[in-house]
Amino acid sequence: MKDIIEGLNLPKQILDKTEKFMSKLLGPSINEWGELFADNVRFRRIKNQVKIFNKTRELLDRNGMEPRELNLKTLVPLIEYSSVEEEELLQDKWSNLIANMAITPENGLEPRLINTLSSLSSLEAKILDFIFEDIYVRRQMKLAQLMNQPNKRKNITYREEDIKLDGLIVFSRTIKKKFDLNEEFTKIYIDNLESLGLLRYEEPEIEIDNGFTSADLSKDDKEKESIELDLDITAVYQSSDNFYLTAFGNYFVNQCKSG
């Protein structure tokens, strides 16, 4: 690696700092720079992929399921993204997602599911799981309340889907407290989950104050007509950091769970 860096013909001070930086960044892999380094990266990716696929196989075997063949549009990004994942939590989610995709008919959402999972950090995945579990518990409680309503007709059967997601708000401060985050990082993580379509911020409140003013509309010197003009409008826009789990967010978490 040193020969390669020196061949860049840069000032020695820059070369030394760059070499130290790359050594720290790449760790033990620095000794396999060039083709050897590329082989090492490939080996690590294959190792990750084998580990994930083995977990997927175990999940399907446990449930007596046979996988279907995935199309190329799904398979290529799936291998590309999942093979670079080295965190155990996210590897488990990849295994669950692959297993669920392999036993269900193609629905066109596969590429989006793959891209979404590849965009999550381990902490963001934990935050999303917490939100999902909180929503699930609250849904079950509301479902029980509906089922126990007095004078309810006996032929009515309620399902979890009858409890709408947009009626279950999640407070930003709950996430902040649960994961011991400051205001800035709470907002950053929720923003990212929102940008992926997993969460939706609460609609802002807009208060409009209509002000009225009068003016003289002159026809001639002798006749004047007074009219009211609605010209002064004040709007107060109040945004919210609270949010809801979206339908896609609910679907995504379910697809990344073991059955």
Disulfide bonds with the S-S distance in Angstrom:
none
